[in-house]
Amino acid sequence: MDTRIQSEEHEKRVAAAKSSMPSDGQIAEMGARFKVISEPSRLKILLALAAGELCVDHITEAVDGNQSAVSHQLKTLKDNKIIKSRREGKNILYSVSDWHILTMIGVAKEHLDCNE
């Protein structure tokens, strides 16, 4: 392969990589989302919520945590729009607002399961 053809091929590959690259803002947002869900206690909360809507008492028991710590992590998840809440009588019920997050977690878990 001559140098000209190699150069053209190189340019095509670089152009393809650049055209599929998200904006810097989108990359920053992705990184922030990964950072939020990568904290172990928040990840456990999300795994518990994968089963459906839960109140803080149910979440606390499901993740073997304490209510104060769970409430703090729920606030972080809610502030980052990963979960949502609604009031039902005296209870506040939490659920996942972005199901793509559960898809990513599921893929990661599946990958771990395959490597055991």
N, CA, C and O of each residue as an XYZ file, in Angstrom:
464
protein
N       0.850     -1.171      0.000
C       0.000      0.000      0.000
C       0.897      1.237      0.000
O       1.810      1.353      0.818
N       0.630      2.155     -0.922
C       1.496      3.327     -0.990
C       1.107      4.352      0.075
O       0.051      4.248      0.699
N       1.955      5.317      0.265
C       1.813      6.325      1.309
C       0.536      7.140      1.147
O      -0.115      7.477      2.135
N       0.173      7.462     -0.103
C      -1.028      8.259     -0.354
C      -2.277      7.505      0.109
O      -3.150      8.089      0.750
N      -2.365      6.229     -0.209
C      -3.520      5.414      0.177
C      -3.562      5.256      1.699
O      -4.631      5.327      2.305
N      -2.400      5.044      2.308
C      -2.338      4.948      3.765
C      -2.821      6.250      4.408
O      -3.561      6.222      5.392
N      -2.409      7.368      3.863
C      -2.815      8.667      4.392
C      -4.325      8.869      4.258
O      -4.969      9.361      5.185
N      -4.887      8.494      3.117
C      -6.333      8.610      2.915
C      -7.098      7.721      3.900
O      -8.110      8.131      4.469
N      -6.600      6.505      4.090
C      -7.239      5.578      5.036
C      -7.172      6.134      6.458
O      -8.142      6.064      7.212
N      -6.027      6.678      6.805
C      -5.856      7.293      8.123
C      -6.875      8.423      8.306
O      -7.540      8.497      9.340
N      -6.995      9.283      7.326
C      -7.922     10.413      7.403
C      -9.365      9.941      7.537
O     -10.136     10.534      8.290
N      -9.742      8.887      6.822
C     -11.095      8.343      6.913
C     -11.382      7.835      8.326
O     -12.457      8.078      8.874
N     -10.423      7.136      8.903
C     -10.611      6.582     10.247
C     -10.716      7.690     11.290
O     -11.543      7.621     12.199
N      -9.876      8.705     11.151
C      -9.924      9.837     12.087
C     -11.254     10.568     11.945
O     -11.873     10.929     12.946
N     -11.695     10.787     10.716
C     -12.969     11.475     10.480
C     -14.134     10.677     11.074
O     -15.042     11.259     11.667
N     -14.113      9.357     10.918
C     -15.170      8.513     11.469
C     -15.181      8.589     13.000
O     -16.242      8.673     13.618
N     -14.005      8.558     13.594
C     -13.903      8.647     15.054
C     -14.421      9.999     15.547
O     -15.157     10.064     16.532
N     -14.039     11.065     14.865
C     -14.476     12.413     15.263
C     -15.975     12.585     15.082
O     -16.624     13.212     15.920
N     -16.538     12.045     14.012
C     -17.966     12.246     13.752
C     -18.844     11.518     14.763
O     -19.980     11.928     15.003
N     -18.336     10.448     15.355
C     -19.126      9.719     16.347
C     -18.851     10.199     17.777
O     -19.464      9.705     18.723
N     -17.938     11.152     17.936
C     -17.562     11.643     19.262
C     -18.619     12.606     19.792
O     -18.971     13.569     19.112
N     -19.132     12.357     21.007
C     -20.071     13.313     21.606
C     -19.366     14.644     21.891
O     -18.138     14.729     21.866
N     -20.158     15.667     22.158
C     -19.580     16.971     22.492
C     -18.882     16.900     23.847
O     -19.112     15.970     24.619
N     -18.039     17.870     24.131
C     -17.355     17.915     25.426
C     -18.368     17.969     26.572
O     -18.164     17.353     27.618
N     -19.453     18.705     26.370
C     -20.494     18.780     27.396
C     -21.148     17.439     27.645
O     -21.400     17.069     28.792
N     -21.424     16.702     26.571
C     -22.024     15.379     26.709
C     -21.066     14.409     27.394
O     -21.485     13.583     28.205
N     -19.798     14.512     27.070
C     -18.798     13.645     27.705
C     -18.721     13.943     29.196
O     -18.646     13.025     30.013
N     -18.739     15.229     29.553
C     -18.712     15.611     30.966
C     -19.943     15.074     31.698
O     -19.843     14.597     32.828
N     -21.103     15.156     31.046
C     -22.338     14.665     31.658
C     -22.292     13.148     31.832
O     -22.726     12.628     32.860
N     -21.772     12.443     30.844
C     -21.638     10.985     30.967
C     -20.724     10.636     32.129
O     -21.039      9.759     32.934
N     -19.598     11.318     32.216
C     -18.658     11.065     33.300
C     -19.281     11.314     34.661
O     -19.057     10.555     35.605
N     -20.072     12.394     34.759
C     -20.737     12.709     36.020
C     -21.738     11.616     36.390
O     -21.825     11.226     37.554
N     -22.486     11.123     35.415
C     -23.440     10.042     35.685
C     -22.719      8.772     36.149
O     -23.132      8.128     37.113
N     -21.638      8.426     35.448
C     -20.873      7.248     35.863
C     -20.344      7.416     37.288
O     -20.351      6.470     38.075
N     -19.892      8.611     37.609
C     -19.361      8.875     38.953
C     -20.445      8.676     40.003
O     -20.196      8.083     41.052
N     -21.654      9.174     39.720
C     -22.755      9.048     40.682
C     -23.112      7.586     40.903
O     -23.268      7.154     42.045
N     -23.242      6.827     39.835
C     -23.686      5.434     40.008
C     -22.567      4.494     40.431
O     -22.832      3.356     40.818
N     -21.313      4.953     40.363
C     -20.211      4.053     40.712
C     -19.988      3.930     42.219
O     -19.281      3.023     42.659
N     -20.571      4.813     43.008
C     -20.410      4.732     44.463
C     -21.191      3.500     44.935
O     -22.376      3.376     44.628
N     -20.546      2.586     45.678
C     -21.175      1.300     46.012
C     -22.546      1.376     46.680
O     -23.437      0.606     46.322
N     -22.740      2.275     47.633
C     -24.043      2.300     48.299
C     -25.134      2.809     47.356
O     -26.275      2.354     47.438
N     -24.803      3.740     46.466
C     -25.788      4.198     45.491
C     -26.082      3.100     44.476
O     -27.222      2.942     44.039
N     -25.065      2.351     44.105
C     -25.247      1.239     43.182
C     -26.178      0.187     43.794
O     -27.047     -0.351     43.107
N     -25.996     -0.102     45.073
C     -26.884     -1.052     45.753
C     -28.319     -0.545     45.781
O     -29.256     -1.321     45.597
N     -28.493      0.743     46.010
C     -29.839      1.326     46.016
C     -30.484      1.153     44.643
O     -31.650      0.773     44.541
N     -29.726      1.431     43.599
C     -30.261      1.283     42.248
C     -30.616     -0.171     41.947
O     -31.628     -0.442     41.301
N     -29.798     -1.095     42.406
C     -30.106     -2.519     42.210
C     -31.379     -2.898     42.961
O     -32.174     -3.696     42.465
N     -31.579     -2.335     44.154
C     -32.814     -2.599     44.897
C     -34.011     -2.012     44.154
O     -35.059     -2.652     44.064
N     -33.863     -0.803     43.623
C     -34.959     -0.148     42.906
C     -35.252     -0.798     41.560
O     -36.300     -0.554     40.962
N     -34.336     -1.616     41.090
C     -34.590     -2.340     39.836
C     -35.792     -3.269     39.989
O     -36.440     -3.619     39.002
N     -36.089     -3.668     41.225
C     -37.234     -4.534     41.494
C     -38.548     -3.760     41.495
O     -39.624     -4.357     41.462
N     -38.461     -2.429     41.532
C     -39.666     -1.596     41.528
C     -39.619     -0.530     42.601
O     -38.625     -0.372     43.310
N     -40.708      0.191     42.699
C     -40.837      1.316     43.618
C     -40.692      0.872     45.071
O     -41.276     -0.132     45.480
N     -39.908      1.626     45.852
C     -39.698      1.298     47.259
C     -39.673      2.567     48.101
O     -39.275      3.628     47.622
N     -40.102      2.455     49.359
C     -39.952      3.572     50.289
C     -38.582      3.460     50.956
O     -37.898      2.445     50.821
N     -38.191      4.506     51.671
C     -36.852      4.537     52.264
C     -36.646      3.378     53.248
O     -35.544      2.837     53.338
N     -37.696      2.994     53.985
C     -37.547      1.869     54.919
C     -37.243      0.568     54.184
O     -36.394     -0.214     54.613
N     -37.947      0.343     53.069
C     -37.694     -0.874     52.286
C     -36.286     -0.856     51.701
O     -35.586     -1.869     51.712
N     -35.878      0.303     51.191
C     -34.538      0.413     50.605
C     -33.485      0.172     51.674
O     -32.524     -0.566     51.453
N     -33.668      0.795     52.833
C     -32.707      0.648     53.934
C     -32.526     -0.818     54.299
O     -31.404     -1.285     54.490
N     -33.629     -1.534     54.394
C     -33.551     -2.960     54.733
C     -32.925     -3.768     53.601
O     -32.116     -4.664     53.845
N     -33.302     -3.451     52.365
C     -32.795     -4.207     51.209
C     -31.286     -4.072     51.050
O     -30.620     -5.013     50.617
N     -30.746     -2.911     51.395
C     -29.302     -2.693     51.199
C     -28.505     -2.843     52.494
O     -27.300     -2.592     52.523
N     -29.192     -3.259     53.571
C     -28.544     -3.410     54.880
C     -27.825     -2.126     55.290
O     -26.672     -2.154     55.720
N     -28.521     -1.011     55.149
C     -27.925      0.282     55.481
C     -28.610      0.915     56.671
O     -29.443      0.293     57.329
N     -28.248      2.171     56.943
C     -28.985      2.916     57.959
C     -29.739      4.038     57.257
O     -29.309      4.539     56.218
N     -30.865      4.421     57.837
C     -31.785      5.315     57.160
C     -31.153      6.660     56.805
O     -31.422      7.203     55.733
N     -30.336      7.189     57.669
C     -29.708      8.480     57.396
C     -28.800      8.415     56.169
O     -28.849      9.285     55.299
N     -27.981      7.383     56.115
C     -27.059      7.229     54.983
C     -27.831      6.971     53.685
O     -27.493      7.521     52.637
N     -28.855      6.140     53.761
C     -29.662      5.843     52.576
C     -30.355      7.108     52.093
O     -30.377      7.385     50.893
N     -30.924      7.879     53.021
C     -31.592      9.131     52.643
C     -30.632     10.081     51.947
O     -30.998     10.739     50.973
N     -29.409     10.152     52.443
C     -28.387     11.012     51.826
C     -28.096     10.552     50.396
O     -28.015     11.371     49.481
N     -27.942      9.253     50.211
C     -27.647      8.728     48.874
C     -28.846      8.890     47.939
O     -28.669      9.136     46.746
N     -30.059      8.756     48.468
C     -31.253      8.976     47.655
C     -31.303     10.414     47.154
O     -31.674     10.666     46.007
N     -30.931     11.352     48.014
C     -30.919     12.760     47.609
C     -29.931     12.974     46.468
O     -30.239     13.678     45.506
N     -28.760     12.378     46.566
C     -27.751     12.509     45.500
C     -28.282     11.924     44.189
O     -28.146     12.537     43.130
N     -28.877     10.757     44.266
C     -29.433     10.126     43.063
C     -30.562     10.971     42.471
O     -30.674     11.106     41.253
N     -31.383     11.527     43.332
C     -32.501     12.359     42.863
C     -31.982     13.672     42.269
O     -32.458     14.109     41.222
N     -31.016     14.295     42.930
C     -30.433     15.545     42.417
C     -29.823     15.360     41.036
O     -29.773     16.301     40.244
N     -29.358     14.147     40.748
C     -28.755     13.842     39.454
C     -29.748     13.233     38.467
O     -29.366     12.737     37.407
N     -31.035     13.279     38.838
C     -32.132     12.845     37.960
C     -32.051     11.363     37.561
O     -32.515     10.966     36.492
N     -31.460     10.572     38.433
C     -31.366      9.138     38.176
C     -32.564      8.411     38.784
O     -33.020      7.393     38.263
N     -33.065      8.952     39.896
C     -34.283      8.421     40.496
C     -35.289      9.553     40.633
O     -34.955     10.731     40.505
N     -36.534      9.160     40.896
C     -37.597     10.134     41.143
C     -38.377      9.650     42.355
O     -38.226      8.509     42.792
N     -39.204     10.523     42.886
C     -40.004     10.144     44.045
C     -41.425     10.653     43.874
O     -41.699     11.576     43.107
N     -42.314     10.016     44.618
C     -43.703     10.472     44.667
C     -44.251     10.140     46.049
O     -43.852      9.164     46.683
N     -45.158     10.968     46.484
C     -45.764     10.768     47.799
C     -47.001      9.892     47.659
O     -47.816     10.063     46.752
N     -47.111      8.953     48.586
C     -48.312      8.117     48.688
C     -48.683      8.064     50.168
O     -48.101      7.300     50.937
N     -49.645      8.873     50.549
C     -49.992      8.984     51.965
C     -48.828      9.568     52.738
O     -48.342     10.653     52.419
N     -48.382      8.848     53.757
C     -47.249      9.311     54.571
C     -45.899      8.895     53.984
O     -44.853      9.379     54.416
N     -45.929      8.015     53.019
C     -44.678      7.486     52.455
C     -44.248      8.235     51.205
O     -45.068      8.747     50.443
N     -42.934      8.282     51.022
C     -42.366      8.749     49.766
C     -41.793      7.516     49.087
O     -40.948      6.818     49.647
N     -42.262      7.259     47.882
C     -41.812      6.092     47.124
C     -40.803      6.528     46.075
O     -40.998      7.529     45.385
N     -39.728      5.768     45.965
C     -38.654      6.063     45.034
C     -38.650      5.048     43.910
O     -38.961      3.874     44.111
N     -38.293      5.517     42.722
C     -38.164      4.629     41.573
C     -37.097      5.195     40.644
O     -36.710      6.359     40.747
N     -36.641      4.356     39.749
C     -35.621      4.770     38.789
C     -36.289      5.616     37.708
O     -37.296      5.209     37.127
N     -35.728      6.786     37.443
C     -36.316      7.661     36.425
C     -35.644      7.485     35.071
O     -36.211      7.849     34.040
N     -34.464      6.941     35.072
C     -33.725      6.751     33.832
C     -33.382      5.268     33.692
O     -32.386      4.796     34.239
N     -34.214      4.550     32.958
C     -34.031      3.100     32.830
C     -32.767      2.729     32.069
O     -32.319      1.585     32.134
N     -32.194      3.676     31.354
C     -30.921      3.401     30.689
C     -29.842      3.078     31.718
O     -28.948      2.272     31.459
N     -29.930      3.703     32.871
C     -28.965      3.439     33.951
C     -29.027      1.964     34.347
O     -27.995      1.314     34.510
N     -30.256      1.439     34.501
C     -30.390      0.021     34.862
C     -29.881     -0.887     33.762
O     -29.363     -1.969     34.038
N     -30.020     -0.462     32.525
C     -29.484     -1.245     31.405
C     -27.962     -1.315     31.513
O     -27.370     -2.381     31.342
N     -27.334     -0.176     31.798
C     -25.869     -0.157     31.939
C     -25.423     -1.028     33.107
O     -24.449     -1.771     32.992
N     -26.132     -0.939     34.227
C     -25.794     -1.748     35.398
C     -25.993     -3.230     35.082
O     -25.182     -4.071     35.469
N     -27.077     -3.536     34.375
C     -27.340     -4.926     33.997
C     -26.262     -5.493     33.106
O     -25.858     -6.643     33.273
N     -25.788     -4.697     32.155
C     -24.714     -5.147     31.265
C     -23.440     -5.393     32.070
O     -22.739     -6.380     31.847
N     -23.145     -4.490     33.007
C     -21.945     -4.660     33.841
C     -22.055     -5.931     34.687
O     -21.091     -6.686     34.813
N     -23.241     -6.159     35.268
C     -23.446     -7.361     36.084
C     -23.339     -8.624     35.232
O     -22.733     -9.614     35.642
N     -23.931     -8.575     34.056
C     -23.871     -9.722     33.137
C     -22.414    -10.022     32.773
O     -22.011    -11.183     32.704
N     -21.640     -8.976     32.544
C     -20.229     -9.146     32.200
C     -19.496     -9.828     33.355
O     -18.686    -10.727     33.130
N     -19.777     -9.404     34.592
C     -19.138    -10.036     35.744
C     -19.561    -11.494     35.880
O     -18.736    -12.362     36.165
N     -20.847    -11.757     35.677
C     -21.363    -13.119     35.784
C     -20.698    -14.049     34.764
O     -20.451    -15.219     35.054
N     -20.411    -13.526     33.576
C     -19.786    -14.339     32.523
C     -18.328    -14.644     32.825
O     -17.781    -15.627     32.325
N     -17.701    -13.816     33.633
C     -16.279    -13.988     33.918
C     -16.020    -14.766     35.195
O     -14.872    -14.904     35.616
N     -17.076    -15.277     35.816
C     -16.868    -16.051     37.054
C     -16.667    -17.506     36.757
O     -16.478    -18.303     37.677
